[in-house]
Every structure is written in structure tokens, then in C-alpha cells.
Amino acid sequence: MNYDAVVMGVSAGGLAALSAIIPKLDQDLPVPVMIVQHLSPDSDDFLPRHLDS
């Protein structure tokens, strides 16, 4: 089976799960990884900053 992307959806509390899963992904994964997070309109940009680190 061929896939065009890996998509992960999390809620505001999903940061711990993402922090556990993302480092285990193959560095040579041949498809993009997209993360969709449900946030409050008042949320800051913590997730992108955290993932960049």
C-alpha cells in the first residue's frame, strides 16, 4: 500500500504523545508528516517552537 503523507491529529493535550512518536519516525521517511492540533483561538505558537527544537 502506498501513502502520500502521514497525518497525526492531536488535541491540546497531545504534546506528550507527539514528543514520543516524532523522534521515532524514520529520518528518511519518503512522505511528508503533517500535524493537526486542535487549539483555542487564544493559543500561542508553542507547538511549532517546540517541534523545531
mmCIF entry with sequence, helices, sheets and N, C-alpha, C, O atoms, coordinates in Angstrom:
data_MODEL
# 
_entry.id   MODEL 
# 
_entity.id                         1 
_entity.type                       polymer 
_entity.pdbx_number_of_molecules   1 
# 
_entity_poly.entity_id                      1 
_entity_poly.type                           'polypeptide(L)' 
_entity_poly.nstd_linkage                   no 
_entity_poly.nstd_monomer                   no 
_entity_poly.pdbx_seq_one_letter_code       MNYDAVVMGVSAGGLAALSAIIPKLDQDLPVPVMIVQHLSPDSDDFLPRHLDS 
_entity_poly.pdbx_seq_one_letter_code_can   MNYDAVVMGVSAGGLAALSAIIPKLDQDLPVPVMIVQHLSPDSDDFLPRHLDS 
_entity_poly.pdbx_strand_id                 A 
# 
loop_
_entity_poly_seq.entity_id 
_entity_poly_seq.num 
_entity_poly_seq.mon_id 
_entity_poly_seq.hetero 
1 1  MET n 
1 2  ASN n 
1 3  TYR n 
1 4  ASP n 
1 5  ALA n 
1 6  VAL n 
1 7  VAL n 
1 8  MET n 
1 9  GLY n 
1 10 VAL n 
1 11 SER n 
1 12 ALA n 
1 13 GLY n 
1 14 GLY n 
1 15 LEU n 
1 16 ALA n 
1 17 ALA n 
1 18 LEU n 
1 19 SER n 
1 20 ALA n 
1 21 ILE n 
1 22 ILE n 
1 23 PRO n 
1 24 LYS n 
1 25 LEU n 
1 26 ASP n 
1 27 GLN n 
1 28 ASP n 
1 29 LEU n 
1 30 PRO n 
1 31 VAL n 
1 32 PRO n 
1 33 VAL n 
1 34 MET n 
1 35 ILE n 
1 36 VAL n 
1 37 GLN n 
1 38 HIS n 
1 39 LEU n 
1 40 SER n 
1 41 PRO n 
1 42 ASP n 
1 43 SER n 
1 44 ASP n 
1 45 ASP n 
1 46 PHE n 
1 47 LEU n 
1 48 PRO n 
1 49 ARG n 
1 50 HIS n 
1 51 LEU n 
1 52 ASP n 
1 53 SER n 
# 
_struct_asym.id          A 
_struct_asym.entity_id   1 
# 
loop_
_struct_conf.conf_type_id 
_struct_conf.id 
_struct_conf.pdbx_PDB_helix_id 
_struct_conf.beg_label_comp_id 
_struct_conf.beg_label_asym_id 
_struct_conf.beg_label_seq_id 
_struct_conf.pdbx_beg_PDB_ins_code 
_struct_conf.end_label_comp_id 
_struct_conf.end_label_asym_id 
_struct_conf.end_label_seq_id 
_struct_conf.pdbx_end_PDB_ins_code 
_struct_conf.beg_auth_comp_id 
_struct_conf.beg_auth_asym_id 
_struct_conf.beg_auth_seq_id 
_struct_conf.end_auth_comp_id 
_struct_conf.end_auth_asym_id 
_struct_conf.end_auth_seq_id 
_struct_conf.pdbx_PDB_helix_class 
_struct_conf.details 
_struct_conf.pdbx_PDB_helix_length 
HELX_P HELX_P1 AA1 ALA A 12 ? GLY A 14 ? ALA A 12 GLY A 14 5 ? 3 
HELX_P HELX_P2 AA2 LEU A 15 ? ILE A 21 ? LEU A 15 ILE A 21 1 ? 7 
HELX_P HELX_P3 AA3 ILE A 22 ? LYS A 24 ? ILE A 22 LYS A 24 5 ? 3 
HELX_P HELX_P4 AA4 PHE A 46 ? ASP A 52 ? PHE A 46 ASP A 52 1 ? 7 
# 
_struct_conf_type.id          HELX_P 
_struct_conf_type.criteria    ? 
_struct_conf_type.reference   ? 
# 
_struct_sheet.id               AA1 
_struct_sheet.type             ? 
_struct_sheet.number_strands   2 
_struct_sheet.details          ? 
# 
_struct_sheet_order.sheet_id     AA1 
_struct_sheet_order.range_id_1   1 
_struct_sheet_order.range_id_2   2 
_struct_sheet_order.offset       ? 
_struct_sheet_order.sense        parallel 
# 
loop_
_struct_sheet_range.sheet_id 
_struct_sheet_range.id 
_struct_sheet_range.beg_label_comp_id 
_struct_sheet_range.beg_label_asym_id 
_struct_sheet_range.beg_label_seq_id 
_struct_sheet_range.pdbx_beg_PDB_ins_code 
_struct_sheet_range.end_label_comp_id 
_struct_sheet_range.end_label_asym_id 
_struct_sheet_range.end_label_seq_id 
_struct_sheet_range.pdbx_end_PDB_ins_code 
_struct_sheet_range.beg_auth_comp_id 
_struct_sheet_range.beg_auth_asym_id 
_struct_sheet_range.beg_auth_seq_id 
_struct_sheet_range.end_auth_comp_id 
_struct_sheet_range.end_auth_asym_id 
_struct_sheet_range.end_auth_seq_id 
AA1 1 VAL A 6  ? VAL A 10 ? VAL A 6  VAL A 10 
AA1 2 VAL A 33 ? GLN A 37 ? VAL A 33 GLN A 37 
# 
loop_
_atom_site.group_PDB 
_atom_site.id 
_atom_site.type_symbol 
_atom_site.label_atom_id 
_atom_site.label_alt_id 
_atom_site.label_comp_id 
_atom_site.label_asym_id 
_atom_site.label_entity_id 
_atom_site.label_seq_id 
_atom_site.pdbx_PDB_ins_code 
_atom_site.Cartn_x 
_atom_site.Cartn_y 
_atom_site.Cartn_z 
_atom_site.occupancy 
_atom_site.B_iso_or_equiv 
_atom_site.pdbx_formal_charge 
_atom_site.auth_seq_id 
_atom_site.auth_comp_id 
_atom_site.auth_asym_id 
_atom_site.auth_atom_id 
_atom_site.pdbx_PDB_model_num 
ATOM 1   N N  . MET A 1 1  ? 0.843  -1.172 0.000  1.00 0.00 ? 1  MET A N  1 
ATOM 2   C CA . MET A 1 1  ? 0.000  0.000  0.000  1.00 0.00 ? 1  MET A CA 1 
ATOM 3   C C  . MET A 1 1  ? 0.892  1.240  0.000  1.00 0.00 ? 1  MET A C  1 
ATOM 4   O O  . MET A 1 1  ? 1.856  1.308  0.762  1.00 0.00 ? 1  MET A O  1 
ATOM 5   N N  . ASN A 1 2  ? 0.582  2.209  -0.836 1.00 0.00 ? 2  ASN A N  1 
ATOM 6   C CA . ASN A 1 2  ? 1.342  3.452  -0.912 1.00 0.00 ? 2  ASN A CA 1 
ATOM 7   C C  . ASN A 1 2  ? 0.594  4.570  -0.202 1.00 0.00 ? 2  ASN A C  1 
ATOM 8   O O  . ASN A 1 2  ? -0.632 4.651  -0.268 1.00 0.00 ? 2  ASN A O  1 
ATOM 9   N N  . TYR A 1 3  ? 1.335  5.418  0.467  1.00 0.00 ? 3  TYR A N  1 
ATOM 10  C CA . TYR A 1 3  ? 0.743  6.541  1.173  1.00 0.00 ? 3  TYR A CA 1 
ATOM 11  C C  . TYR A 1 3  ? 1.362  7.831  0.646  1.00 0.00 ? 3  TYR A C  1 
ATOM 12  O O  . TYR A 1 3  ? 2.527  7.857  0.248  1.00 0.00 ? 3  TYR A O  1 
ATOM 13  N N  . ASP A 1 4  ? 0.567  8.900  0.650  1.00 0.00 ? 4  ASP A N  1 
ATOM 14  C CA . ASP A 1 4  ? 1.045  10.204 0.196  1.00 0.00 ? 4  ASP A CA 1 
ATOM 15  C C  . ASP A 1 4  ? 1.545  11.072 1.334  1.00 0.00 ? 4  ASP A C  1 
ATOM 16  O O  . ASP A 1 4  ? 2.288  12.029 1.112  1.00 0.00 ? 4  ASP A O  1 
ATOM 17  N N  . ALA A 1 5  ? 1.137  10.739 2.564  1.00 0.00 ? 5  ALA A N  1 
ATOM 18  C CA . ALA A 1 5  ? 1.528  11.542 3.719  1.00 0.00 ? 5  ALA A CA 1 
ATOM 19  C C  . ALA A 1 5  ? 1.198  10.781 4.995  1.00 0.00 ? 5  ALA A C  1 
ATOM 20  O O  . ALA A 1 5  ? 0.396  9.847  4.996  1.00 0.00 ? 5  ALA A O  1 
ATOM 21  N N  . VAL A 1 6  ? 1.837  11.206 6.079  1.00 0.00 ? 6  VAL A N  1 
ATOM 22  C CA . VAL A 1 6  ? 1.491  10.745 7.418  1.00 0.00 ? 6  VAL A CA 1 
ATOM 23  C C  . VAL A 1 6  ? 0.827  11.937 8.095  1.00 0.00 ? 6  VAL A C  1 
ATOM 24  O O  . VAL A 1 6  ? 1.405  13.022 8.162  1.00 0.00 ? 6  VAL A O  1 
ATOM 25  N N  . VAL A 1 7  ? -0.382 11.735 8.593  1.00 0.00 ? 7  VAL A N  1 
ATOM 26  C CA . VAL A 1 7  ? -1.117 12.820 9.249  1.00 0.00 ? 7  VAL A CA 1 
ATOM 27  C C  . VAL A 1 7  ? -1.419 12.392 10.677 1.00 0.00 ? 7  VAL A C  1 
ATOM 28  O O  . VAL A 1 7  ? -1.969 11.316 10.915 1.00 0.00 ? 7  VAL A O  1 
ATOM 29  N N  . MET A 1 8  ? -1.053 13.245 11.621 1.00 0.00 ? 8  MET A N  1 
ATOM 30  C CA . MET A 1 8  ? -1.329 12.990 13.031 1.00 0.00 ? 8  MET A CA 1 
ATOM 31  C C  . MET A 1 8  ? -2.207 14.118 13.552 1.00 0.00 ? 8  MET A C  1 
ATOM 32  O O  . MET A 1 8  ? -1.908 15.296 13.357 1.00 0.00 ? 8  MET A O  1 
ATOM 33  N N  . GLY A 1 9  ? -3.284 13.746 14.209 1.00 0.00 ? 9  GLY A N  1 
ATOM 34  C CA . GLY A 1 9  ? -4.163 14.734 14.802 1.00 0.00 ? 9  GLY A CA 1 
ATOM 35  C C  . GLY A 1 9  ? -4.129 14.614 16.316 1.00 0.00 ? 9  GLY A C  1 
ATOM 36  O O  . GLY A 1 9  ? -4.229 13.516 16.863 1.00 0.00 ? 9  GLY A O  1 
ATOM 37  N N  . VAL A 1 10 ? -3.987 15.742 16.987 1.00 0.00 ? 10 VAL A N  1 
ATOM 38  C CA . VAL A 1 10 ? -3.945 15.753 18.446 1.00 0.00 ? 10 VAL A CA 1 
ATOM 39  C C  . VAL A 1 10 ? -4.762 16.936 18.960 1.00 0.00 ? 10 VAL A C  1 
ATOM 40  O O  . VAL A 1 10 ? -5.022 17.903 18.244 1.00 0.00 ? 10 VAL A O  1 
ATOM 41  N N  . SER A 1 11 ? -5.148 16.824 20.198 1.00 0.00 ? 11 SER A N  1 
ATOM 42  C CA . SER A 1 11 ? -5.793 17.939 20.862 1.00 0.00 ? 11 SER A CA 1 
ATOM 43  C C  . SER A 1 11 ? -4.718 18.695 21.640 1.00 0.00 ? 11 SER A C  1 
ATOM 44  O O  . SER A 1 11 ? -3.535 18.369 21.539 1.00 0.00 ? 11 SER A O  1 
ATOM 45  N N  . ALA A 1 12 ? -5.107 19.669 22.390 1.00 0.00 ? 12 ALA A N  1 
ATOM 46  C CA . ALA A 1 12 ? -4.131 20.488 23.112 1.00 0.00 ? 12 ALA A CA 1 
ATOM 47  C C  . ALA A 1 12 ? -3.261 19.648 24.044 1.00 0.00 ? 12 ALA A C  1 
ATOM 48  O O  . ALA A 1 12 ? -2.115 20.016 24.305 1.00 0.00 ? 12 ALA A O  1 
ATOM 49  N N  . GLY A 1 13 ? -3.774 18.535 24.548 1.00 0.00 ? 13 GLY A N  1 
ATOM 50  C CA . GLY A 1 13 ? -3.007 17.679 25.446 1.00 0.00 ? 13 GLY A CA 1 
ATOM 51  C C  . GLY A 1 13 ? -2.150 16.650 24.739 1.00 0.00 ? 13 GLY A C  1 
ATOM 52  O O  . GLY A 1 13 ? -1.561 15.794 25.399 1.00 0.00 ? 13 GLY A O  1 
ATOM 53  N N  . GLY A 1 14 ? -2.058 16.701 23.413 1.00 0.00 ? 14 GLY A N  1 
ATOM 54  C CA . GLY A 1 14 ? -1.340 15.687 22.651 1.00 0.00 ? 14 GLY A CA 1 
ATOM 55  C C  . GLY A 1 14 ? 0.151  15.895 22.527 1.00 0.00 ? 14 GLY A C  1 
ATOM 56  O O  . GLY A 1 14 ? 0.824  15.117 21.850 1.00 0.00 ? 14 GLY A O  1 
ATOM 57  N N  . LEU A 1 15 ? 0.685  16.918 23.157 1.00 0.00 ? 15 LEU A N  1 
ATOM 58  C CA . LEU A 1 15 ? 2.109  17.207 23.019 1.00 0.00 ? 15 LEU A CA 1 
ATOM 59  C C  . LEU A 1 15 ? 2.984  16.062 23.522 1.00 0.00 ? 15 LEU A C  1 
ATOM 60  O O  . LEU A 1 15 ? 4.011  15.765 22.910 1.00 0.00 ? 15 LEU A O  1 
ATOM 61  N N  . ALA A 1 16 ? 2.607  15.424 24.604 1.00 0.00 ? 16 ALA A N  1 
ATOM 62  C CA . ALA A 1 16 ? 3.404  14.305 25.127 1.00 0.00 ? 16 ALA A CA 1 
ATOM 63  C C  . ALA A 1 16 ? 3.436  13.155 24.127 1.00 0.00 ? 16 ALA A C  1 
ATOM 64  O O  . ALA A 1 16 ? 4.481  12.535 23.930 1.00 0.00 ? 16 ALA A O  1 
ATOM 65  N N  . ALA A 1 17 ? 2.306  12.867 23.498 1.00 0.00 ? 17 ALA A N  1 
ATOM 66  C CA . ALA A 1 17 ? 2.266  11.797 22.502 1.00 0.00 ? 17 ALA A CA 1 
ATOM 67  C C  . ALA A 1 17 ? 3.125  12.145 21.300 1.00 0.00 ? 17 ALA A C  1 
ATOM 68  O O  . ALA A 1 17 ? 3.880  11.302 20.817 1.00 0.00 ? 17 ALA A O  1 
ATOM 69  N N  . LEU A 1 18 ? 3.023  13.370 20.810 1.00 0.00 ? 18 LEU A N  1 
ATOM 70  C CA . LEU A 1 18 ? 3.855  13.786 19.681 1.00 0.00 ? 18 LEU A CA 1 
ATOM 71  C C  . LEU A 1 18 ? 5.338  13.719 20.030 1.00 0.00 ? 18 LEU A C  1 
ATOM 72  O O  . LEU A 1 18 ? 6.154  13.293 19.212 1.00 0.00 ? 18 LEU A O  1 
ATOM 73  N N  . SER A 1 19 ? 5.681  14.136 21.233 1.00 0.00 ? 19 SER A N  1 
ATOM 74  C CA . SER A 1 19 ? 7.081  14.119 21.666 1.00 0.00 ? 19 SER A CA 1 
ATOM 75  C C  . SER A 1 19 ? 7.631  12.698 21.735 1.00 0.00 ? 19 SER A C  1 
ATOM 76  O O  . SER A 1 19 ? 8.837  12.491 21.605 1.00 0.00 ? 19 SER A O  1 
ATOM 77  N N  . ALA A 1 20 ? 6.750  11.720 21.938 1.00 0.00 ? 20 ALA A N  1 
ATOM 78  C CA . ALA A 1 20 ? 7.187  10.321 21.977 1.00 0.00 ? 20 ALA A CA 1 
ATOM 79  C C  . ALA A 1 20 ? 7.249  9.710  20.584 1.00 0.00 ? 20 ALA A C  1 
ATOM 80  O O  . ALA A 1 20 ? 8.129  8.894  20.307 1.00 0.00 ? 20 ALA A O  1 
ATOM 81  N N  . ILE A 1 21 ? 6.333  10.090 19.707 1.00 0.00 ? 21 ILE A N  1 
ATOM 82  C CA . ILE A 1 21 ? 6.230  9.476  18.382 1.00 0.00 ? 21 ILE A CA 1 
ATOM 83  C C  . ILE A 1 21 ? 7.212  10.076 17.372 1.00 0.00 ? 21 ILE A C  1 
ATOM 84  O O  . ILE A 1 21 ? 7.890  9.337  16.658 1.00 0.00 ? 21 ILE A O  1 
ATOM 85  N N  . ILE A 1 22 ? 7.292  11.374 17.309 1.00 0.00 ? 22 ILE A N  1 
ATOM 86  C CA . ILE A 1 22 ? 8.076  12.028 16.258 1.00 0.00 ? 22 ILE A CA 1 
ATOM 87  C C  . ILE A 1 22 ? 9.546  11.620 16.254 1.00 0.00 ? 22 ILE A C  1 
ATOM 88  O O  . ILE A 1 22 ? 10.089 11.376 15.177 1.00 0.00 ? 22 ILE A O  1 
ATOM 89  N N  . PRO A 1 23 ? 10.218 11.532 17.400 1.00 0.00 ? 23 PRO A N  1 
ATOM 90  C CA . PRO A 1 23 ? 11.636 11.128 17.350 1.00 0.00 ? 23 PRO A CA 1 
ATOM 91  C C  . PRO A 1 23 ? 11.839 9.698  16.830 1.00 0.00 ? 23 PRO A C  1 
ATOM 92  O O  . PRO A 1 23 ? 12.937 9.345  16.400 1.00 0.00 ? 23 PRO A O  1 
ATOM 93  N N  . LYS A 1 24 ? 10.795 8.887  16.869 1.00 0.00 ? 24 LYS A N  1 
ATOM 94  C CA . LYS A 1 24 ? 10.925 7.502  16.411 1.00 0.00 ? 24 LYS A CA 1 
ATOM 95  C C  . LYS A 1 24 ? 10.652 7.341  14.919 1.00 0.00 ? 24 LYS A C  1 
ATOM 96  O O  . LYS A 1 24 ? 10.850 6.254  14.376 1.00 0.00 ? 24 LYS A O  1 
ATOM 97  N N  . LEU A 1 25 ? 10.206 8.393  14.250 1.00 0.00 ? 25 LEU A N  1 
ATOM 98  C CA . LEU A 1 25 ? 9.970  8.314  12.816 1.00 0.00 ? 25 LEU A CA 1 
ATOM 99  C C  . LEU A 1 25 ? 11.298 8.194  12.076 1.00 0.00 ? 25 LEU A C  1 
ATOM 100 O O  . LEU A 1 25 ? 12.300 8.794  12.466 1.00 0.00 ? 25 LEU A O  1 
ATOM 101 N N  . ASP A 1 26 ? 11.287 7.421  11.019 1.00 0.00 ? 26 ASP A N  1 
ATOM 102 C CA . ASP A 1 26 ? 12.480 7.250  10.186 1.00 0.00 ? 26 ASP A CA 1 
ATOM 103 C C  . ASP A 1 26 ? 12.879 8.603  9.594  1.00 0.00 ? 26 ASP A C  1 
ATOM 104 O O  . ASP A 1 26 ? 12.045 9.299  9.015  1.00 0.00 ? 26 ASP A O  1 
ATOM 105 N N  . GLN A 1 27 ? 14.122 8.964  9.736  1.00 0.00 ? 27 GLN A N  1 
ATOM 106 C CA . GLN A 1 27 ? 14.621 10.237 9.204  1.00 0.00 ? 27 GLN A CA 1 
ATOM 107 C C  . GLN A 1 27 ? 14.468 10.307 7.683  1.00 0.00 ? 27 GLN A C  1 
ATOM 108 O O  . GLN A 1 27 ? 14.381 11.398 7.120  1.00 0.00 ? 27 GLN A O  1 
ATOM 109 N N  . ASP A 1 28 ? 14.437 9.161  7.024  1.00 0.00 ? 28 ASP A N  1 
ATOM 110 C CA . ASP A 1 28 ? 14.324 9.109  5.570  1.00 0.00 ? 28 ASP A CA 1 
ATOM 111 C C  . ASP A 1 28 ? 12.911 8.787  5.113  1.00 0.00 ? 28 ASP A C  1 
ATOM 112 O O  . ASP A 1 28 ? 12.721 8.247  4.023  1.00 0.00 ? 28 ASP A O  1 
ATOM 113 N N  . LEU A 1 29 ? 11.932 9.108  5.920  1.00 0.00 ? 29 LEU A N  1 
ATOM 114 C CA . LEU A 1 29 ? 10.541 8.858  5.573  1.00 0.00 ? 29 LEU A CA 1 
ATOM 115 C C  . LEU A 1 29 ? 10.253 9.546  4.233  1.00 0.00 ? 29 LEU A C  1 
ATOM 116 O O  . LEU A 1 29 ? 10.473 10.751 4.105  1.00 0.00 ? 29 LEU A O  1 
ATOM 117 N N  . PRO A 1 30 ? 9.767  8.801  3.238  1.00 0.00 ? 30 PRO A N  1 
ATOM 118 C CA . PRO A 1 30 ? 9.627  9.375  1.896  1.00 0.00 ? 30 PRO A CA 1 
ATOM 119 C C  . PRO A 1 30 ? 8.359  10.209 1.687  1.00 0.00 ? 30 PRO A C  1 
ATOM 120 O O  . PRO A 1 30 ? 8.068  10.614 0.562  1.00 0.00 ? 30 PRO A O  1 
ATOM 121 N N  . VAL A 1 31 ? 7.620  10.461 2.737  1.00 0.00 ? 31 VAL A N  1 
ATOM 122 C CA . VAL A 1 31 ? 6.392  11.260 2.617  1.00 0.00 ? 31 VAL A CA 1 
ATOM 123 C C  . VAL A 1 31 ? 6.402  12.353 3.679  1.00 0.00 ? 31 VAL A C  1 
ATOM 124 O O  . VAL A 1 31 ? 7.084  12.225 4.696  1.00 0.00 ? 31 VAL A O  1 
ATOM 125 N N  . PRO A 1 32 ? 5.654  13.424 3.450  1.00 0.00 ? 32 PRO A N  1 
ATOM 126 C CA . PRO A 1 32 ? 5.593  14.486 4.460  1.00 0.00 ? 32 PRO A CA 1 
ATOM 127 C C  . PRO A 1 32 ? 4.816  14.030 5.694  1.00 0.00 ? 32 PRO A C  1 
ATOM 128 O O  . PRO A 1 32 ? 3.949  13.158 5.624  1.00 0.00 ? 32 PRO A O  1 
ATOM 129 N N  . VAL A 1 33 ? 5.155  14.645 6.817  1.00 0.00 ? 33 VAL A N  1 
ATOM 130 C CA . VAL A 1 33 ? 4.435  14.412 8.066  1.00 0.00 ? 33 VAL A CA 1 
ATOM 131 C C  . VAL A 1 33 ? 3.681  15.700 8.387  1.00 0.00 ? 33 VAL A C  1 
ATOM 132 O O  . VAL A 1 33 ? 4.281  16.769 8.497  1.00 0.00 ? 33 VAL A O  1 
ATOM 133 N N  . MET A 1 34 ? 2.370  15.588 8.534  1.00 0.00 ? 34 MET A N  1 
ATOM 134 C CA . MET A 1 34 ? 1.541  16.749 8.847  1.00 0.00 ? 34 MET A CA 1 
ATOM 135 C C  . MET A 1 34 ? 0.923  16.548 10.218 1.00 0.00 ? 34 MET A C  1 
ATOM 136 O O  . MET A 1 34 ? 0.416  15.472 10.534 1.00 0.00 ? 34 MET A O  1 
ATOM 137 N N  . ILE A 1 35 ? 0.972  17.596 11.028 1.00 0.00 ? 35 ILE A N  1 
ATOM 138 C CA . ILE A 1 35 ? 0.407  17.540 12.371 1.00 0.00 ? 35 ILE A CA 1 
ATOM 139 C C  . ILE A 1 35 ? -0.720 18.557 12.447 1.00 0.00 ? 35 ILE A C  1 
ATOM 140 O O  . ILE A 1 35 ? -0.541 19.734 12.134 1.00 0.00 ? 35 ILE A O  1 
ATOM 141 N N  . VAL A 1 36 ? -1.875 18.080 12.866 1.00 0.00 ? 36 VAL A N  1 
ATOM 142 C CA . VAL A 1 36 ? -3.045 18.934 13.025 1.00 0.00 ? 36 VAL A CA 1 
ATOM 143 C C  . VAL A 1 36 ? -3.383 18.951 14.504 1.00 0.00 ? 36 VAL A C  1 
ATOM 144 O O  . VAL A 1 36 ? -3.609 17.904 15.109 1.00 0.00 ? 36 VAL A O  1 
ATOM 145 N N  . GLN A 1 37 ? -3.416 20.144 15.083 1.00 0.00 ? 37 GLN A N  1 
ATOM 146 C CA . GLN A 1 37 ? -3.704 20.246 16.509 1.00 0.00 ? 37 GLN A CA 1 
ATOM 147 C C  . GLN A 1 37 ? -4.888 21.170 16.730 1.00 0.00 ? 37 GLN A C  1 
ATOM 148 O O  . GLN A 1 37 ? -4.947 22.278 16.197 1.00 0.00 ? 37 GLN A O  1 
ATOM 149 N N  . HIS A 1 38 ? -5.833 20.683 17.532 1.00 0.00 ? 38 HIS A N  1 
ATOM 150 C CA . HIS A 1 38 ? -6.989 21.496 17.918 1.00 0.00 ? 38 HIS A CA 1 
ATOM 151 C C  . HIS A 1 38 ? -6.540 22.455 19.012 1.00 0.00 ? 38 HIS A C  1 
ATOM 152 O O  . HIS A 1 38 ? -6.052 22.025 20.058 1.00 0.00 ? 38 HIS A O  1 
ATOM 153 N N  . LEU A 1 39 ? -6.701 23.740 18.776 1.00 0.00 ? 39 LEU A N  1 
ATOM 154 C CA . LEU A 1 39 ? -6.261 24.750 19.730 1.00 0.00 ? 39 LEU A CA 1 
ATOM 155 C C  . LEU A 1 39 ? -7.339 25.799 19.945 1.00 0.00 ? 39 LEU A C  1 
ATOM 156 O O  . LEU A 1 39 ? -8.236 25.973 19.121 1.00 0.00 ? 39 LEU A O  1 
ATOM 157 N N  . SER A 1 40 ? -7.232 26.478 21.047 1.00 0.00 ? 40 SER A N  1 
ATOM 158 C CA . SER A 1 40 ? -8.060 27.642 21.316 1.00 0.00 ? 40 SER A CA 1 
ATOM 159 C C  . SER A 1 40 ? -7.599 28.781 20.407 1.00 0.00 ? 40 SER A C  1 
ATOM 160 O O  . SER A 1 40 ? -6.411 28.871 20.097 1.00 0.00 ? 40 SER A O  1 
ATOM 161 N N  . PRO A 1 41 ? -8.500 29.641 19.979 1.00 0.00 ? 41 PRO A N  1 
ATOM 162 C CA . PRO A 1 41 ? -8.089 30.801 19.167 1.00 0.00 ? 41 PRO A CA 1 
ATOM 163 C C  . PRO A 1 41 ? -7.090 31.705 19.894 1.00 0.00 ? 41 PRO A C  1 
ATOM 164 O O  . PRO A 1 41 ? -6.389 32.493 19.260 1.00 0.00 ? 41 PRO A O  1 
ATOM 165 N N  . ASP A 1 42 ? -7.026 31.591 21.215 1.00 0.00 ? 42 ASP A N  1 
ATOM 166 C CA . ASP A 1 42 ? -6.119 32.435 22.000 1.00 0.00 ? 42 ASP A CA 1 
ATOM 167 C C  . ASP A 1 42 ? -4.755 31.783 22.230 1.00 0.00 ? 42 ASP A C  1 
ATOM 168 O O  . ASP A 1 42 ? -3.914 32.354 22.924 1.00 0.00 ? 42 ASP A O  1 
ATOM 169 N N  . SER A 1 43 ? -4.521 30.604 21.663 1.00 0.00 ? 43 SER A N  1 
ATOM 170 C CA . SER A 1 43 ? -3.265 29.879 21.887 1.00 0.00 ? 43 SER A CA 1 
ATOM 171 C C  . SER A 1 43 ? -2.087 30.599 21.236 1.00 0.00 ? 43 SER A C  1 
ATOM 172 O O  . SER A 1 43 ? -2.240 31.335 20.261 1.00 0.00 ? 43 SER A O  1 
ATOM 173 N N  . ASP A 1 44 ? -0.918 30.363 21.803 1.00 0.00 ? 44 ASP A N  1 
ATOM 174 C CA . ASP A 1 44 ? 0.288  30.957 21.229 1.00 0.00 ? 44 ASP A CA 1 
ATOM 175 C C  . ASP A 1 44 ? 0.918  29.970 20.237 1.00 0.00 ? 44 ASP A C  1 
ATOM 176 O O  . ASP A 1 44 ? 0.274  29.000 19.836 1.00 0.00 ? 44 ASP A O  1 
ATOM 177 N N  . ASP A 1 45 ? 2.157  30.210 19.847 1.00 0.00 ? 45 ASP A N  1 
ATOM 178 C CA . ASP A 1 45 ? 2.838  29.369 18.863 1.00 0.00 ? 45 ASP A CA 1 
ATOM 179 C C  . ASP A 1 45 ? 3.781  28.360 19.524 1.00 0.00 ? 45 ASP A C  1 
ATOM 180 O O  . ASP A 1 45 ? 4.835  28.043 18.972 1.00 0.00 ? 45 ASP A O  1 
ATOM 181 N N  . PHE A 1 46 ? 3.408  27.859 20.698 1.00 0.00 ? 46 PHE A N  1 
ATOM 182 C CA . PHE A 1 46 ? 4.280  26.937 21.430 1.00 0.00 ? 46 PHE A CA 1 
ATOM 183 C C  . PHE A 1 46 ? 4.560  25.672 20.636 1.00 0.00 ? 46 PHE A C  1 
ATOM 184 O O  . PHE A 1 46 ? 5.713  25.247 20.566 1.00 0.00 ? 46 PHE A O  1 
ATOM 185 N N  . LEU A 1 47 ? 3.548  25.055 20.035 1.00 0.00 ? 47 LEU A N  1 
ATOM 186 C CA . LEU A 1 47 ? 3.765  23.780 19.334 1.00 0.00 ? 47 LEU A CA 1 
ATOM 187 C C  . LEU A 1 47 ? 4.808  23.900 18.227 1.00 0.00 ? 47 LEU A C  1 
ATOM 188 O O  . LEU A 1 47 ? 5.743  23.100 18.211 1.00 0.00 ? 47 LEU A O  1 
ATOM 189 N N  . PRO A 1 48 ? 4.703  24.849 17.305 1.00 0.00 ? 48 PRO A N  1 
ATOM 190 C CA . PRO A 1 48 ? 5.735  24.937 16.273 1.00 0.00 ? 48 PRO A CA 1 
ATOM 191 C C  . PRO A 1 48 ? 7.136  25.179 16.862 1.00 0.00 ? 48 PRO A C  1 
ATOM 192 O O  . PRO A 1 48 ? 8.120  24.612 16.388 1.00 0.00 ? 48 PRO A O  1 
ATOM 193 N N  . ARG A 1 49 ? 7.211  26.016 17.887 1.00 0.00 ? 49 ARG A N  1 
ATOM 194 C CA . ARG A 1 49 ? 8.519  26.266 18.517 1.00 0.00 ? 49 ARG A CA 1 
ATOM 195 C C  . ARG A 1 49 ? 9.051  25.008 19.170 1.00 0.00 ? 49 ARG A C  1 
ATOM 196 O O  . ARG A 1 49 ? 10.243 24.717 19.076 1.00 0.00 ? 49 ARG A O  1 
ATOM 197 N N  . HIS A 1 50 ? 8.180  24.255 19.833 1.00 0.00 ? 50 HIS A N  1 
ATOM 198 C CA . HIS A 1 50 ? 8.596  23.019 20.494 1.00 0.00 ? 50 HIS A CA 1 
ATOM 199 C C  . HIS A 1 50 ? 9.064  21.983 19.474 1.00 0.00 ? 50 HIS A C  1 
ATOM 200 O O  . HIS A 1 50 ? 10.088 21.331 19.677 1.00 0.00 ? 50 HIS A O  1 
ATOM 201 N N  . LEU A 1 51 ? 8.320  21.831 18.384 1.00 0.00 ? 51 LEU A N  1 
ATOM 202 C CA . LEU A 1 51 ? 8.692  20.847 17.368 1.00 0.00 ? 51 LEU A CA 1 
ATOM 203 C C  . LEU A 1 51 ? 9.990  21.224 16.666 1.00 0.00 ? 51 LEU A C  1 
ATOM 204 O O  . LEU A 1 51 ? 10.745 20.341 16.259 1.00 0.00 ? 51 LEU A O  1 
ATOM 205 N N  . ASP A 1 52 ? 10.261 22.503 16.518 1.00 0.00 ? 52 ASP A N  1 
ATOM 206 C CA . ASP A 1 52 ? 11.521 22.935 15.919 1.00 0.00 ? 52 ASP A CA 1 
ATOM 207 C C  . ASP A 1 52 ? 12.729 22.561 16.768 1.00 0.00 ? 52 ASP A C  1 
ATOM 208 O O  . ASP A 1 52 ? 13.837 22.382 16.261 1.00 0.00 ? 52 ASP A O  1 
ATOM 209 N N  . SER A 1 53 ? 12.488 22.448 18.074 1.00 0.00 ? 53 SER A N  1 
ATOM 210 C CA . SER A 1 53 ? 13.612 22.115 18.939 1.00 0.00 ? 53 SER A CA 1 
ATOM 211 C C  . SER A 1 53 ? 13.835 20.620 18.916 1.00 0.00 ? 53 SER A C  1 
ATOM 212 O O  . SER A 1 53 ? 14.742 20.121 19.582 1.00 0.00 ? 53 SER A O  1 
# 
